[in-house]
Amino acid sequence: MRETERVSAVRQLWLQHYAEDRRKGHNMLAFNGWLAQNRPELLPPGRGDTPYQRLKSDLRGLWKG
């Protein structure tokens, strides 16, 4: 899967899973866990919080602190 396709899929799933008023940082952590269990291929490999930091970047503009 190309990087642009991966990011597009992550963004689409985020929009499907969370209504606009729930697109917040704390829900992103839960979404990261959901992706890890259900769609791990959409999270880049990494140690520590690298996948989560990448997710924050992937979703830039779609969530509020």
Backbone as JSON Lines, residues from 0, in Angstrom:
{"i":0,"aa":"M","n":[0.85,-1.17,0.0],"ca":[0.0,0.0,0.0],"c":[0.9,1.24,0.0]}
{"i":1,"aa":"R","n":[0.59,2.16,-0.86],"ca":[1.35,3.4,-0.9],"c":[1.01,4.27,0.3]}
{"i":2,"aa":"E","n":[1.94,5.15,0.65],"ca":[1.77,6.02,1.81],"c":[0.53,6.89,1.68]}
{"i":3,"aa":"T","n":[0.29,7.43,0.51],"ca":[-0.89,8.28,0.32],"c":[-2.18,7.5,0.53]}
{"i":4,"aa":"E","n":[-2.2,6.24,0.11],"ca":[-3.38,5.39,0.31],"c":[-3.57,5.08,1.79]}
{"i":5,"aa":"R","n":[-2.46,4.82,2.48],"ca":[-2.53,4.52,3.91],"c":[-3.09,5.71,4.68]}
{"i":6,"aa":"V","n":[-2.56,6.88,4.42],"ca":[-3.02,8.08,5.11],"c":[-4.49,8.34,4.79]}
{"i":7,"aa":"S","n":[-4.87,8.19,3.55],"ca":[-6.26,8.4,3.16],"c":[-7.19,7.44,3.89]}
{"i":8,"aa":"A","n":[-6.79,6.17,4.01],"ca":[-7.61,5.17,4.71],"c":[-7.73,5.52,6.19]}
{"i":9,"aa":"V","n":[-6.63,5.94,6.81],"ca":[-6.66,6.33,8.23],"c":[-7.61,7.51,8.43]}
{"i":10,"aa":"R","n":[-7.5,8.5,7.58],"ca":[-8.35,9.69,7.72],"c":[-9.84,9.34,7.52]}
{"i":11,"aa":"Q","n":[-10.11,8.49,6.55],"ca":[-11.5,8.09,6.3],"c":[-12.08,7.33,7.5]}
{"i":12,"aa":"L","n":[-11.3,6.41,8.07],"ca":[-11.77,5.66,9.23],"c":[-12.0,6.59,10.43]}
{"i":13,"aa":"W","n":[-11.12,7.55,10.64],"ca":[-11.28,8.52,11.72],"c":[-12.61,9.27,11.57]}
{"i":14,"aa":"L","n":[-12.88,9.74,10.37],"ca":[-14.12,10.49,10.12],"c":[-15.35,9.61,10.3]}
{"i":15,"aa":"Q","n":[-15.25,8.33,9.97],"ca":[-16.36,7.41,10.13],"c":[-16.62,7.06,11.59]}
{"i":16,"aa":"H","n":[-15.56,6.96,12.38],"ca":[-15.68,6.51,13.76],"c":[-16.04,7.62,14.74]}
{"i":17,"aa":"Y","n":[-15.73,8.85,14.42],"ca":[-15.94,9.93,15.39],"c":[-16.69,11.09,14.77]}
{"i":18,"aa":"A","n":[-17.79,11.47,15.43],"ca":[-18.53,12.65,15.03],"c":[-17.64,13.87,15.25]}
{"i":19,"aa":"E","n":[-17.93,14.95,14.58],"ca":[-17.08,16.15,14.63],"c":[-16.8,16.61,16.04]}
{"i":20,"aa":"D","n":[-17.79,16.55,16.92],"ca":[-17.58,17.03,18.29],"c":[-16.75,16.06,19.15]}
{"i":21,"aa":"R","n":[-16.43,14.89,18.62],"ca":[-15.63,13.9,19.37],"c":[-14.23,13.73,18.77]}
{"i":22,"aa":"R","n":[-13.87,14.54,17.8],"ca":[-12.56,14.43,17.15],"c":[-11.53,15.23,17.93]}
{"i":23,"aa":"K","n":[-11.16,14.66,19.07],"ca":[-10.25,15.32,20.0],"c":[-9.05,14.43,20.28]}
{"i":24,"aa":"G","n":[-8.03,15.03,20.85],"ca":[-6.79,14.31,21.11],"c":[-6.97,13.05,21.93]}
{"i":25,"aa":"H","n":[-7.8,13.11,22.99],"ca":[-7.96,11.92,23.82],"c":[-8.66,10.78,23.07]}
{"i":26,"aa":"N","n":[-9.51,11.11,22.11],"ca":[-10.14,10.07,21.3],"c":[-9.16,9.51,20.28]}
{"i":27,"aa":"M","n":[-8.16,10.3,19.92],"ca":[-7.16,9.81,18.98],"c":[-6.36,8.66,19.61]}
{"i":28,"aa":"L","n":[-6.12,8.74,20.89],"ca":[-5.41,7.65,21.58],"c":[-6.24,6.36,21.52]}
{"i":29,"aa":"A","n":[-7.54,6.47,21.74],"ca":[-8.41,5.3,21.62],"c":[-8.44,4.78,20.19]}
{"i":30,"aa":"F","n":[-8.46,5.68,19.23],"ca":[-8.46,5.31,17.82],"c":[-7.16,4.59,17.46]}
{"i":31,"aa":"N","n":[-6.06,5.05,18.01],"ca":[-4.77,4.39,17.78],"c":[-4.84,2.94,18.26]}
{"i":32,"aa":"G","n":[-5.44,2.72,19.43],"ca":[-5.61,1.36,19.94],"c":[-6.51,0.52,19.05]}
{"i":33,"aa":"W","n":[-7.58,1.14,18.56],"ca":[-8.49,0.43,17.66],"c":[-7.77,0.01,16.38]}
{"i":34,"aa":"L","n":[-7.0,0.94,15.82],"ca":[-6.24,0.61,14.62],"c":[-5.25,-0.53,14.89]}
{"i":35,"aa":"A","n":[-4.58,-0.47,16.02],"ca":[-3.6,-1.51,16.36],"c":[-4.25,-2.89,16.42]}
{"i":36,"aa":"Q","n":[-5.48,-2.96,16.89],"ca":[-6.17,-4.25,17.01],"c":[-6.88,-4.66,15.73]}
{"i":37,"aa":"N","n":[-7.42,-3.7,14.99],"ca":[-8.27,-4.02,13.85],"c":[-7.65,-3.77,12.48]}
{"i":38,"aa":"R","n":[-6.77,-2.8,12.38],"ca":[-6.15,-2.46,11.09],"c":[-4.67,-2.13,11.29]}
{"i":39,"aa":"P","n":[-3.89,-3.05,11.85],"ca":[-2.49,-2.75,12.17],"c":[-1.66,-2.36,10.96]}
{"i":40,"aa":"E","n":[-2.06,-2.78,9.78],"ca":[-1.31,-2.42,8.57],"c":[-1.35,-0.93,8.27]}
{"i":41,"aa":"L","n":[-2.28,-0.22,8.92],"ca":[-2.39,1.22,8.7],"c":[-1.52,2.03,9.64]}
{"i":42,"aa":"L","n":[-0.94,1.37,10.63],"ca":[-0.02,2.06,11.55],"c":[1.41,1.74,11.14]}
{"i":43,"aa":"P","n":[2.24,2.75,11.03],"ca":[3.64,2.47,10.69],"c":[4.34,1.79,11.85]}
{"i":44,"aa":"P","n":[5.3,0.95,11.55],"ca":[6.03,0.3,12.64],"c":[6.87,1.31,13.39]}
{"i":45,"aa":"G","n":[7.14,1.01,14.62],"ca":[7.98,1.9,15.41],"c":[7.93,1.51,16.86]}
{"i":46,"aa":"R","n":[8.83,2.09,17.61],"ca":[8.91,1.81,19.03],"c":[8.32,2.98,19.8]}
{"i":47,"aa":"G","n":[7.93,2.7,21.02],"ca":[7.41,3.77,21.88],"c":[6.16,4.41,21.3]}
{"i":48,"aa":"D","n":[6.16,5.74,21.28],"ca":[4.97,6.43,20.8],"c":[5.08,6.86,19.34]}
{"i":49,"aa":"T","n":[6.05,6.31,18.6],"ca":[6.23,6.67,17.2],"c":[4.96,6.46,16.37]}
{"i":50,"aa":"P","n":[4.29,5.29,16.45],"ca":[3.06,5.13,15.66],"c":[1.99,6.17,16.04]}
{"i":51,"aa":"Y","n":[1.87,6.48,17.32],"ca":[0.88,7.47,17.76],"c":[1.22,8.86,17.23]}
{"i":52,"aa":"Q","n":[2.49,9.22,17.28],"ca":[2.9,10.53,16.76],"c":[2.65,10.61,15.25]}
{"i":53,"aa":"R","n":[2.87,9.52,14.57],"ca":[2.6,9.48,13.13],"c":[1.11,9.61,12.87]}
{"i":54,"aa":"L","n":[0.29,8.98,13.7],"ca":[-1.16,9.09,13.56],"c":[-1.6,10.54,13.72]}
{"i":55,"aa":"K","n":[-1.04,11.22,14.71],"ca":[-1.36,12.64,14.91],"c":[-1.05,13.43,13.64]}
{"i":56,"aa":"S","n":[0.05,13.13,13.03],"ca":[0.43,13.8,11.79],"c":[-0.53,13.43,10.65]}
{"i":57,"aa":"D","n":[-0.88,12.15,10.55],"ca":[-1.8,11.69,9.5],"c":[-3.14,12.39,9.6]}
{"i":58,"aa":"L","n":[-3.56,12.7,10.82],"ca":[-4.89,13.28,11.04],"c":[-4.86,14.81,11.2]}
{"i":59,"aa":"R","n":[-3.73,15.41,10.89],"ca":[-3.6,16.86,11.03],"c":[-4.76,17.58,10.34]}
{"i":60,"aa":"G","n":[-5.36,18.49,11.06],"ca":[-6.48,19.26,10.54],"c":[-7.84,18.63,10.79]}
{"i":61,"aa":"L","n":[-7.86,17.4,11.29],"ca":[-9.14,16.71,11.5],"c":[-9.47,16.55,12.99]}
{"i":62,"aa":"W","n":[-8.62,17.05,13.88],"ca":[-8.87,16.92,15.32],"c":[-8.49,18.21,16.02]}
{"i":63,"aa":"K","n":[-9.05,18.35,17.2],"ca":[-8.77,19.52,18.02],"c":[-8.21,19.06,19.35]}
{"i":64,"aa":"G","n":[-7.26,19.82,19.86],"ca":[-6.61,19.5,21.14],"c":[-7.59,19.39,22.22]}
